[in-house]
Amino acid sequence: MANESAYDVIVIGSGAGGGTLVHNLAPSGKRILLLERGDYVRREKENWDPTAVNLDGRYQTKEVWKDARGRDLHPHTNYAVGGNTKFYGAALFRLRKEDFGEIRHHGGISPAWPVAYDEMEPYYTRAERMYHVHGEHGEDPTDPYASEPYPHPAVSHEPRLQHLAEDFARSGLKPFHTPLGIQIDEKNPNRSQCIRCGTCDGFPCLVRAKADAQVLAVDPALEFPNVTLLTNAFVERLETIPSGRAVSKVIVRRNGGREEYSAGVVVVSAGAINSAALLLRSANDRHPNGLANRSGVVGRHYMGHVNSILMAVSKCPNPTIFQKTLSVNDFYFGDEDFPYPMGHISFVGKLDGATLSAGAPAIAPGFTLDLMARHSLDFWLTSEDLPDPENRVSLDGQGNIVLSYRPNNEEGHKRLIGRLKKLTNEQRACPAHGHACQQGLFARNLYVGERIPLAGVAHQNGTIRFGNDPQTSALDRNCKTHDVDNLYVVDASFFPSSGAVNPALTIMANALRVGDHLRQRLA
């Protein structure tokens, strides 16, 4: 008789990777169990309250990790159905074609991937459709080839951003509309799910209009009778058959009890930090250094980008509500003065005084935090960090997650900040204050008491890298572990390099690619 706890596929984690994969596999008829350590994000007024979300950390995990020196680290991450896509800014970029090859940076080499852009391209197209991406191919000078246009038109700029885009163009740049996963219909605003509010980036969407993995992947998958979701299900460890060549049991802690499940295929998608920690916790006699870790790379090469938030403060107010529509990639691969990659310039959601108070910037003379927030343009700068084996996830003697990270490749990021400073000084004189309107560029730390690289793990990737050589990678090109025949990883752990754009769309596209492989395997 069939074991009720036996499935064809178990997927651990319901975010951009796991949720998308389950959506792909759901129509196959195979018995699928989706395990999520969090619960649904409750729909409540506080979803849109900056004090509750940003100051009180209402939806953040209360889990405490450690840094390399053993100090407490409070990670800015969320455990929920849909994973961190519930809170992301929904900027859905393809990696550049060149990002899949080896690139020389000022700080070292960004390694090549075992798959080329051309192999990922059809899956990027499918992911853009699935996640309702709005954009305009061809505006971005670094945009790779796309086989189809975006499924929806670009989200329009509000006047202040339009003005800035024109200023950037006057300076010789090619500003473009940020590709966004939101369910907005600007031609029919009364029918549009998205209401273009000011609480999108970093907030859960109360009206289910953000293209997150819960709304667009998990919920539709659960309409199939062969798909089961268990929430509040923390996977403690994976056990193997005696030879160590296959996972035999998934051990779950749920509602105070211990449960065991088994499946023909087990997929780990708990985020780059937690997926690595799970494999390390699952060490056994056959895998003494962690499951599927013969190469020794599990947990290593952690990347999270070099990120900065800069506020350009002016005497004129910035009445923009939805600010995340404009990006600049002209410096992505460098320029004449600096022939190495610098990275990507875009925006965060419009900042407010309450959010600013969490990690207050230097205040412009004569301004309060509330006033600064009303008068600022809030830039997000991303540069590539390089895979360093000593930047890693490990476990201490008590089993706590330890995150060791030293930023690298910072020169390109410094140059990118310099380019932005120059650009803000070149803006047109305003009618009221002339060139004196610009009050300066202020660094803004969104994380209380922590610099962005460590506590801010939104772009975490790289801890279980894929590759063709089992000596230097943990996964093969299909994201199956080299050492365990039925174990796969489909979150951003598989990245061998980080690029300098948000990783979400690449995780989604890869989950669709691995899903097609698994459909064949399970057929």
Secondary structure, 3 states (H helix, E strand, C coil): CCCCCEEEEEEECCCCCHHHHHHHHHHHCCCEEEECCCECCCCCHHHHCHHHHHHCCCCCCCCCEEECCCCEECCCCCCECCHHHHCCCCECCCCCHHHHCCEEECCEEECCCCCCHHHHHHHHHHHHHHCCEECCCCCCCCCCCCCCCCCECCCCCCHHHHHHHHHHHHCCCCCEECCEEECCCCCCCCCCCCCCCCCCCCCCCCCCCECCHHHHHHHHHCCCCCEEEECCEEEEEEEECCCCCCEEEEEEEECCEEEEEEEEEEEECCCHHHHHHHHHHCCCCCCCCCCCCCCCCCCCCCECCEEEEEEEEECCCCCCCCCCCEEECCCCCCECCECCCCCEEEECCCCCHHHHHCCCCCCCCCCCHHHHHHCEEEEEEEECCCCCCCCEEEECCCCCEEEECCCCCHHHHHHHHHHHHHHHHCCCCECCCEHHHEEEEEEECCCCCCCHHHHCCCCCECCCCECCCCCCCCECCCCEECCCCCEEECCHHHCCCCCCCCCHHHHHHHHHHHHHHHHHHHC
